């Protein structure tokens, strides 16, 4: 299962140099296909209709091996289920049959985990007795066949980087972070390879960047600190690499932070999930592509690892199954649901609960938790992916969690069988469509952070337009509308006028004062020329260096006003866009304005940081 069960010392695993294989041919899918994008809290298709992900997890390619002994020995695989480094169940059921069973459940998409090791693993797969044509292939080639079978059947596929090494997840096991056992650049390269590999298959709809990012033995993961453990920066690198060229059709699924701290009653510890996104959300080089993800199980909790006993990291914190219905909903809203249910903010996005599940043999609090979990998913109208779809059974004994459980001869037990109490709950979840049809257009907001490194979310602007300075630049379909006096934050929007940048023109750097109106007396003013609007700015240390302007596709010469951010916030009373720089003073134009300049001073110990924002009416 997914909980952190212990904090034990684990060594990282180094990866061999990449030697990649060519993808196999496939037919065009007739069902769910991309490119998909997002509109506010919903995923939409090219026609603007809502697409709700009703997914399941088909694990195995990322590993079922527990880390010691022969990986083909059931005793060395979790729940004695041997995946043979391939999607689970292919030793028991023909590939087309198992995919057909997925469809019969009512699923429309599959989260398909893989390990980085799988990409270069040259050891031939064996043991897939129900699919003998797959034996002798490399794990990546088997993964190819699974992708093709799923998409040919009309099921959407979300690629999921689950682990670095091919082994069962998730504890302190050398797979805690994207750069556990490998460098960040290697991880990003692997993602570019996997995304490009399936670029020609519109049934591959998403890239789920990493599973359950969490603390290792010595270090916590963080969100926005700018170091090697910064999941915010790493996820942005991978997302940008995918969207900038490898496969711009994909949705980018970003799971929050699964665990921080040492789980004892005497030390701080938490399961933050998506909480950090409230004040610093991801912004990628293509807008409307981010889906945030979270995992919920009854046996874990907001501050509970899910482990049992002192050695398993158990504390006296409540698990989700211990909570009342109201407290459970509140806890899940605080950690994930708010991202979807809070409109008109920089963090507003679809939420995909990409793991949740329960065993047929559950009792007591666990059994009571599951209907509440289903109620929550329906009430909040969230996308979901059950864990796992496939499990093993013999005479209905064995691992009880799978929606479909197969015997050695292919005999099947289904969650929809009359004796499975989970069936009615799953049926009403799968039948609950929530919002359907056209999704109304909404304005978008995006946050920028240039404190540690350049954050250039533009494909049109040069990445190094102010060499040596840290830069923040909005996506090409948005304009800068807010700044911070410190920490080099920014807020972008497409409100009122949508994409404002005139086609065929280039951005212009302004690093000297050229103004016709003294809108900030006694301060140095960098201002865009008439007809241009700000898309970014740069700093050297804490001091201003330049602004970046783009020509407008409509006339821009509206009335102006000055917002000072040297003493207190000046932002719209509505709070539109959200707090994009918590703890820092901010200036933000109204939604019917554009930012046209920044004023600053080096006098009186001001340090050259942005002190004023010049806002002008769009019309």
Buried (B, 14 or more C-beta within 10 A) or exposed (E): BBBBBBBEEBEBBEBEEEEBBEBEEBEEBEBBBBBBBBBBBBBBBEEBBBBBBBBBBBBBBBBBBBBEEEBEEEEBBBBEBBBBBBBBBBBBBBBEBBBEBBBEBBBBBBBBBBBBBBBBBEEBBBBBEBBEEBBEBBBBBBBBBBBBBBBBBBBBBBBBBBBBBBBBBBBBBBBBBBBBBBEBEBBBBBBBBBBBBBBEBBBBBBBBBBBBBBBBEEEBBBBBBEEEBBBBBBBBBBBBBBBBBBBBBBBBBBBBBBBBBBBEEEEEBBBBBBBBBBBBBBBBBBBBBBBBBBBBBBBBBBBBBBBEEEEBBBBEBBBBBBBEEEEBBEBBBBBBBBBBBBEBBBBBBBBBBBBBBBBBEBEEBBBEBBBBBBBBBBEBBBBBBBBBBBBBBEEBEBBBBBBBBBBEEBBBBBBBEEEBBBBEBBBEBBEBEBEEEEBEEBBBBBBBBBBBBBBBBBBBBBEEBBEEBBBBBBBBBBBBBBBBBBBBBBBBBBBBBBBBBBEEEEBBBBEEEEBEEEBBEEBBBBBBEEBBBBBBBBBEEBBBBBBBBBBBBEEBEBEBBBBBBBEEBBBBEEEBBBBBBEEBBBBBBBBEBBBBBBBBBEEEEBBBBBBBBBBBBBE
